[in-house]
Structure formats: C-alpha cells, structure tokens
Amino acid sequence: MSTAWKRWRDYVTIVFGVALFVTPLVFGDTSRGTATTTAYILGVLLILSGLLAAAIREANTVEWIPVILGVSTFISTLVFGFTAVTAVAWAAYIVGVLAVVNAGSLLRNVTGNRRPNLA
C-alpha cells in the first residue's frame, strides 16, 4: 500500500482545486457573484480534500471525497445557473470530470487489490 504524502493523484487533486480557484481571477469573471463564489468554495474544498487524502497513510474511503466534489463541481453550473459565464462553467466541467477520473482511478486500484481470490 501507499504511504502518506506519496500518492501523486492526491497532488493532482490539489492542482485541480487551485486551477478552479484561480479561474475567475485569470479570466476576469469576478463580477459574477454566484459563479465566482462557487469556483472559490469548490476550489478550496478540492484543495482540502487533496491535502486530507495525501495525509492519510493508506488510500481508503477518504478518496471518495474528491469524487463527490468532482461530481458537485460538474453539476454546479446547472444547479446554480451560471452556464452563461463560459470561462467558469467550462472550468467547472473540465475540473469536475478530471477530478472524478483522477480519484476514481486511485479507488479502482485500491479496490482492485482487495478482490477475493476465488480460484
């Protein structure tokens, strides 16, 4: 099993959170209240979930947090209705999908090792 602070996928989750957090600043969409606030909050939550997952010695159920946040990030544009803010909406779509794929691949590897030997 992996040890704490050694899994690269946890650092990628942190990078996704930073990317989502800075998207409104980079593209100048800070005047859109709902879109900007959502990007900031979900970006910080992705950063914190990546740090939490990296600090845990073994990859376990904590790895589900980035998956849930990735799905939340993807659907946030539809739920909060900021699809017209294209830069933030596209960032939410891309980061959401990549966060799910990234954390899901680690979960697949972890649960793949726990399959019972039926032979």
C-alpha positions as CSV (number, residue, x, y, z in Angstrom):
1,M,0.0,0.0,0.0
2,S,1.0,3.6,-0.4
3,T,2.2,5.7,2.4
4,A,1.2,9.3,3.4
5,W,2.3,12.1,1.1
6,K,3.5,9.7,-1.7
7,R,0.4,9.4,-4.0
8,W,0.7,11.7,-7.0
9,R,-3.1,11.6,-7.6
10,D,-3.6,13.5,-4.3
11,Y,-1.4,16.3,-5.5
12,V,-3.2,16.4,-8.8
13,T,-6.5,16.9,-6.9
14,I,-4.8,19.9,-5.2
15,V,-3.7,21.3,-8.6
16,F,-7.3,20.9,-9.9
17,G,-8.6,22.8,-6.8
18,V,-6.1,25.6,-7.4
19,A,-7.0,25.8,-11.1
20,L,-10.7,26.1,-10.3
21,F,-10.0,28.7,-7.6
22,V,-7.9,31.0,-9.9
23,T,-10.2,30.6,-13.0
24,P,-12.4,33.7,-12.2
25,L,-9.3,35.7,-11.5
26,V,-7.5,34.7,-14.7
27,F,-10.5,35.2,-17.0
28,G,-11.8,38.4,-15.2
29,D,-15.2,36.9,-14.3
30,T,-15.1,38.1,-10.7
31,S,-18.2,40.2,-11.1
32,R,-20.4,37.2,-11.5
33,G,-21.3,36.5,-7.8
34,T,-22.6,33.0,-7.9
35,A,-20.1,31.7,-10.4
36,T,-17.2,33.2,-8.6
37,T,-18.2,32.2,-5.2
38,T,-18.9,28.6,-6.3
39,A,-15.5,28.4,-8.0
40,Y,-13.8,29.7,-4.9
41,I,-15.6,27.4,-2.5
42,L,-15.3,24.2,-4.6
43,G,-11.7,25.0,-5.4
44,V,-10.8,25.3,-1.7
45,L,-12.8,22.1,-0.9
46,L,-10.8,20.3,-3.6
47,I,-7.5,21.6,-2.2
48,L,-8.5,20.5,1.3
49,S,-9.7,17.1,0.1
50,G,-6.4,16.6,-1.7
51,L,-4.4,17.5,1.4
52,L,-6.6,15.2,3.5
53,A,-6.2,12.3,1.1
54,A,-2.4,12.9,0.9
55,A,-2.0,13.0,4.7
56,I,-3.8,9.6,5.2
57,R,-1.4,6.7,5.2
58,E,-3.4,4.3,3.1
59,A,-5.8,5.2,0.3
60,N,-9.2,4.3,1.7
61,T,-12.7,5.8,1.8
62,V,-11.4,9.3,2.1
63,E,-10.6,9.1,-1.6
64,W,-14.4,9.3,-2.2
65,I,-14.4,12.9,-1.2
66,P,-12.7,14.2,-4.4
67,V,-15.1,12.0,-6.4
68,I,-18.1,13.6,-4.7
69,L,-16.6,17.1,-5.1
70,G,-15.8,16.4,-8.8
71,V,-19.5,15.5,-9.4
72,S,-20.6,18.5,-7.4
73,T,-18.3,20.8,-9.4
74,F,-19.6,19.4,-12.7
75,I,-23.3,19.9,-11.9
76,S,-22.8,23.2,-10.0
77,T,-23.1,25.1,-13.3
78,L,-26.6,23.7,-13.9
79,V,-27.7,23.9,-10.3
80,F,-26.6,27.4,-9.7
81,G,-27.4,28.6,-13.2
82,F,-24.2,30.1,-14.4
83,T,-23.8,28.3,-17.7
84,A,-23.6,31.7,-19.4
85,V,-20.3,32.5,-17.6
86,T,-18.4,30.4,-20.1
87,A,-14.9,30.5,-18.6
88,V,-16.0,29.4,-15.1
89,A,-18.6,27.0,-16.5
90,W,-16.0,25.3,-18.7
91,A,-13.5,25.2,-15.9
92,A,-16.1,23.5,-13.6
93,Y,-17.0,21.0,-16.3
94,I,-13.3,20.1,-17.0
95,V,-12.1,20.1,-13.4
96,G,-15.2,18.1,-12.3
97,V,-14.6,15.4,-14.9
98,L,-10.8,15.3,-14.3
99,A,-11.3,15.1,-10.5
100,V,-13.6,12.2,-10.8
101,V,-11.3,10.3,-13.3
102,N,-8.3,11.1,-11.1
103,A,-9.7,10.0,-7.8
104,G,-11.7,7.2,-9.4
105,S,-8.6,5.6,-10.9
106,L,-7.0,5.5,-7.4
107,L,-10.1,4.0,-6.0
108,R,-10.2,1.4,-8.7
109,N,-6.6,0.4,-8.0
110,V,-7.3,0.2,-4.2
111,T,-10.4,-1.8,-4.5
112,G,-8.9,-3.9,-7.3
113,N,-6.3,-5.2,-4.8
114,R,-9.0,-6.3,-2.3
115,R,-10.8,-8.7,-4.6
116,P,-11.2,-12.1,-3.1
117,N,-9.2,-14.9,-4.7
118,L,-11.9,-17.3,-5.9
119,A,-9.6,-19.8,-7.5
